[in-house]
Amino acid sequence: MEKKFKSGFVTLIGRPNVGKSTLMNRMIGQKIAITSNKPQTTRNKIQTVLTREEGQIIFLDTPGIHKAKNKLGEYMVDVATGTLSEVDVILWLVEPDTQVGPGDEKIAERLQGLKTPVILVINKTDMVKKEEMLPVIDAFRKIYDFAEIVPISAKEGFHVDVLTDLIFDHLPEGPQFYDEDTITDQPLRQIVAELIREKALHVLNEEVPHGIAVTIESMKSRPKGGITDIEATIVCEKDSHKGIIIGKKGEMLKKIGTNARFEIEKTLDRKVNLQLWVKVKKDWRDSDFLLKNFGYNKKDI
């Protein structure tokens, strides 16, 4: 008997910094979502696609659910919670901690009443001993009725294949939404902007990263020579931040540029000539106009 093709939408939720982007990148086998150990790394709903013989999973990697401090924060929480009722499966990522924090309790509250199957994914199991997992599972079992509970390590790839099989088990039969070569619906410019922002997050100190956005001014491939010229602007909120981003004798900006260029070349599979500038737009995270300008548009949620 021929196996039926399954397809559907799967959202990844969880507190900031539990490894949602790392897991999604691991599952589709390619880097699309940016990762860093600083919260609020993912700001938009990133759609990626995994196609296998038995079906197709469309992943939505959402920003972490957190207490919003400004309009950008509100936008991010709206993006994260807005997908819950529209998907076929919810993956809730947590860390292996026996203490269920208030952030996770809040998420459990938001899930109450949903008919969507929720798979609890306990990530970062490489950080704890095997026997420490049972109390963690018990602690989370008490706050929600999960369809499945899967301990994994997105970083090491442990049990990620088991998780993928379980997702397919819960998906309905359906059409192939994208052709098998599609890995993401993100425009290339957006991926490039996010890679630059990721490299800035890695090297900048704590107070600056939340207040930066990256815009691509131009991106053109030369007809001969296989080089793409990219001009981009890092936007920050304060003059003092501009100084930190540029660094002494331009060293910091140069480091961001070098690291970003390396990653962009891997993604585009061609040589890149990257020019970076830094601009100050005061309090852009609280300006509806500027948020929209930088690609965070409430109408897109």
C-alpha positions, 0 to 999 in steps of 0.5 A: 500500500502506498504511503500517504504524503503528509505536510503541515506547519510546525512552530517552535516556541519557548523562552529566549535562548533555549536553542530554537534557531539551532534546532531548526538549522539542525533539522533542515541541515542548513543555517537559516536562522541566526543564533547567539547566546543573547536573548531576542536574537530572532525577531521575525517569524522565519519559515523553513522547509524540510522535504522528505519522501514521506512528507514536508514540514514547514517550520516557523521559528518564532521569537522567544516569548518574554515580557515586552519592554518596548514596541519591538518587544510587543511585536516579537511576542505577538509574532510568537503567540500569533502562530499557535492557533494556525499550526499543526504541531507545536514544539515547546523547547525548554532546558533540562531544569527541574525548576519550572520558571515563571516564563514557562508557566506563562507559556503553559497558560497560553497553550491551555485550550488549544487542540494542537498537539504540543511536543515538549522538547528538552534541549541541551541534554548534553549538559546534564547526566542521563539520570537527571532527566527523569525529574525534569520530565516529571516537573514539566508533565505537571504543568501541561498534557503533552502529546510527546516528550523528547530529550534532545541536543540540537547542538550535538544532533542527539535524538533530532531524527527521533523528533523529526519522525514524531513530528511526521506522526502528528502531521495530517495528510496534505499537499507539497506546499513547496518544491523539494529544493526550497529551504526557506521563504526568506528573501536573500537580502533578509538572510544577509541582513540577519547574518550581519546582525548575528556577527554584530551580536557575537562581538558587541557588549551587552547593552548594544545588541538589542538596539541594532537593526541591519538594512541592506542598501544594495546587493548586486552581482557583477556580471563577470568574476562571480562577486556580489557587492553588498552595502549595508547599514547597522542602525543603532539608537545612541551616539555612544553605541555608534562609537562602540560598533565602529571601535578603536580605529574601526577595528570592531566594524572591521571584525563584524564585516570580516566575520559576516562576509565569511558567513555570507560567502558560505550562504551565497556560495560566491565571493562577496565584497561587503561595505558596512556603515553605522547610523544612529536612529534614536529610539527606533525600537519604539517608532512604528514607522522605523520598525516597519522600515526595518522589516518588523511590520505588525500587518505581517503577523 
